[in-house]
Amino acid sequence: MFISNNACSVPSSFWLTGIPGLESLHLWLSIPFGSMYLVALVGNVTILAVVKMERSLHQPMYFFLCMLAVTDLVLSTSTMPKLLAIFWFGPRNISLDACLAQMFFIHCFATVESGIFLAMAFDRYVAICDPLHHTSMLTHAVVGRLGLAALLRGVVYIGPLPLLIRLRLPLYRAQVIPHSYCEHMAVVTLACGDTRVNNLYGMGIGFLVLILDSLTITATYVMIFRAVLGLATHDARFKTLGTCGSHICAILVFYIPIAVSSLTHRFGHHVPSHIHILLANFYLLIPPILNPVVYAVCTKQIQERLLHILKAGTQPR
């Protein structure tokens, strides 16, 4: 049914296996993964609805939060429906074009999310280090341009990935992708021919996004902390840092799973393949689940609006 390891051919489609080594548990795994996906959908849609309804939340930080929610919805939806179909119905066929499209959306919107965190760090820097000019600098138009810049950067960075595969790697030695989604390296490793350009480009983009973005955000927060330490009272410092708490937590929720997954993939050669793939799925699911929770817990305005909605919903009519 599939191409042998000794032959190369042009595939019209691939087969995704889900979590290799855990096929007997796929039906049971669908319960936690389906539940997490549902929580991610409800949480992010709730954030969008709350910010839309509450005019007092029409501020730069909450507009960026809405961008983050939309990005998380795209990230989780680009993989979870297909993964659940694999869990329920077994290995599933995916056309080459659909596979490349899924690859683009996954890597593009992960890059977009990193860009949004950069924009949010800039927002916190201006709000704390130059508060008098915060309103004039971060107008609605500027916030929109920053969000558009994050999106365009993701498209420019990731657009060449599927194109390089389509143009440079037409032949494959196998059609079975031992993964739950079309991750870039999972596809490239099946290709016949020279894959060095694809490998180098993928690693270069990973460096730009994971390393440079995280270093830039860290440098921004170093300047923020220096400004906070210059405040006169302990209460003023605590209150000012409190406005950064949700952002810092969201950054850690995003970058730590990616870093762990990347390091495990690069250096954990003795780690079973199903652990690699579970980690790869978790780093796409954990931020969409936890970001709404983090902002709901750490942001007083969102808490108050949620409580107001819940009270209104429980009152007798």
N, C-alpha and C positions, 0 to 999 in steps of 0.2 A: 504493500500500500504506500509506503514511504520510500524516498530515495535512499539507497544504501550509502554507507560511509565511504565507499570507494568510488562513487560516481558523483558528478556535479551536474546540476540541471537548473533550469529556470522555473522556480515555483510560482504558481498562481495564488497559493495560499499557504498558511502555516497552521499548525495545531498547537494550542496552548495546553499544557498538562496540569496546570494548577499548582499544587504543592507537592513536588516529587517526593516519594517516600511516605507520604501521608494520605495516599489515595483512599485507603479504607476509612479514614476519618473525615473525608470531605463533607459528608452530610452533617456531621456534628460540628465541623468548623464553620459551616454556613450559619449556625445560630449566633455565635459571638460576632462574626464579621457582618452579618446582616443587621444585628442589633446596633453595632457601632456605626454602620452606615446610616441607619435611621436616626440615631442620635445626632450625627453630623448634619444631616439634612434639616432636622427640626431646629437644632441650635443655631445654625447659620441663617436660616430663614427667619427665625425669631429675632435675631440681631438686626437684620435688614428691616423687618417690620417695625421694631421698636424705634430705631433711628428715624425711619420715615414718618412715624406718627408723632414723635416728640420733637417739636420745633427747637426746644432748648438744646437738643443734641446736634443741631445743624452747625457743627464746628469742624475744623480741619481733622482733629483726632478721630472723630466719629465717621467722617467721610472716608478716611483711610481704613477704618475698621470695616466699613461696608465693602470697600474694595477687597479687603482681606477675606471677608465672608464669601463674596462672589468667587474669588480665586479658589478658596477651599472647596466650594461646591463643585467647581469644574474639575479640580484635582481628584476628589473622591469619586465623582460620577464617571470620570474617564476610565476607571479601573474596576470599581466595585460591582456594577451590574454584570460585566463579563465574568468576573471572578465567581459571583454567586451562581451564574449559569453553569460554569464549570463544576462547581460543588454539587449542583443539583442534577445535572445531565451528563456529566463526564467530560472528557477532553473535547474541546470545541474548536471547530474550524474558524479561522479568521483570514480574510483575504489579505493579500500583500498591501494593497492600498489602505485598507482599514487598519492594518498593523502599523504602518508608517504614520497614519493619522493619529492613532492612539499614542505612539511614541512621541510625536510632536506635542500633543496636548499635555502629556505628563511632564515632560522636561521643560516645555515652554512655561507652563503655569507655576512650576516649582521655582523657575527663574523669576517670574513676575512677582511671586510672593516675597522672594528675597529683596527685590527692588522696592516693594511696598514697605518692608521693614526699614530699608534705608530712608525712604521718604518720611516714615513715622519718627525715626531717630532725628532727622532734620527738624521736624515739627517740634519735638520735645526740646531740642537745642535752642531754637528760637524762642519758644515759650518761656524757658528758664533763664537763658543767658541774655536775651534781648526782648523782654516782655513788652516794652512800650511799642515795638514795631511788629509784634506778632500778628495783629489783626491786619495791618496794612501789607505785610509781606506775604502772608499765607491767605490770600483771598480765595474765594470759591474757584475762580478761573485758574489760579496758580495750582491749587490742589488738583484740579482736573488735569492740568498739564503734567504734573508729577505722576499721576496715575497713568496717563497716556504714555509718558516716557518709560515707565516700568513695563507696560505692555509691549511697546515697540522694541525695547531692549530684549525682552524674552523672545519675540519673533525673530529679531536679527541674529541673536545668539544661537537659537535652536533650529531655525529654518534650514540651515545647511545640513543638519544631521540626517533627516530622511532623504534629502537630495543626494548627499554623498553615497548613501546606501543604494538608492535607485540608479545612480549614474555609474558608480564604480564597482558595485558588487551585484552583478546580475545572476551569478551562479551560486548555488548552495549545495552542500553535501548532505543536508538533512532538512526536513520540513517540520520536525517536532521541536518546539521551543520549550525547554524544561523550566518553565516559569509561568507565572499566573497572568502576566501582561507583557506587552512588547517593549521591554526595556532595551535601551540602545545596545549595550554590550551583549545581551542575551541573543540578539539577532546577529550582530557582527561576528560573533564566535562561530556561527554556523556557516559563514560564507567561505567560498573558495576564492583564492587569489590573495593579493596583497592588501591587508587591512590596516597597515601602519598609519595611513592618513586618517582613517576613521577613528582609530584608537587615540592618536595624538590630539585630534580635534575634540573628541569627547573629554579627554583628561584636561585639555586647556580650558574648556568651558567650565568644567567642574572646579578648576582652580580659581577662575575669575569670579564665579558665583559664590562658592563656599568659603574660600580663603579671603579674597579681597573684600567682599561684602561684609563678612564678619569682622575683619580688621577695621574697616571704615566705621562700622557701627560701634565697635569697642573704642576707637579713638574719639568718636563723638561723645560717648558716655564718660570718657575720662574728662573731657572738657566740661561736661555737665556736672560731674561730681566735684570738680574744682570750683565751679561757680557756687554749688550748693554749700560747700565747706566755708565759703566766704560769707554766708549769711550770718546775721547777728545772733539769733537765738536757736536753741535746739528744736523748739516747736516749728519754727519756720523751715529749718532743714528737713525735718520729718515730713511736714506737709508737702513741701516741694518734691521730695523724693517719692512721695506717695503717688504723685501724678505720673511717675515713670514705671511704677510697679507692674501694671498689667502689660505694658510694652516689653519690659525686660523678661517677664515670664513667657510671653508669646514667642519672643526671640529664642529663648532656651528650648521651648517646646518644638520649634521648627528646626533649629540647627543641630541639637544634640542627637535626635534619631537619625538624621542624615549622616552626621559624622560617624556615629556608631556603625551604621549600615555600610558606609564607604570603607571604613577601616577594617571591618570584618571581611568585606569582599576582597580587599587588597591583600590583607595579611593573614586572615584566618583560613589558611589553606586546609586545615584539618577540621574545620567546622562543617557539619553536615549541610548538604545543599538546601534541605528544607528550612534550616535556621536562617540561611542567607535570604531565602525568598520570603519567609515570614517577616523578617526585619524590613525587607524592601516594601512589603505591603503596609507594615505598621508606620513607616515614616510618611506614607501618603495618607494614612487614616488618623494618626494621633493629632496632628495640628488641627484638622477640621473638627475633631471632637472637642479638644481642649481649649481652643481659642475662644469660642463663645462662653465656655465655663469661666475661663480666666477673666475675661472682660466683665462678665456678669457679677463675679465675686469681687473684683477689685475696683469697679467703677460704680460710684454711688448713684449717679444719675440713671444708669441702666437698671440698677437694682430697684430704685424707686419706681421707675416706669413699669417694670415687670410686675412688681407688687401691686401697683395700681390696676394693671390689666387683669391680674389674677383675682383681686378683690371684686372688680366689676363683673367678672365672669361668674363668681360664686354668689353674688347677691340675688335674692329672689325677685322675680319680675311680676 
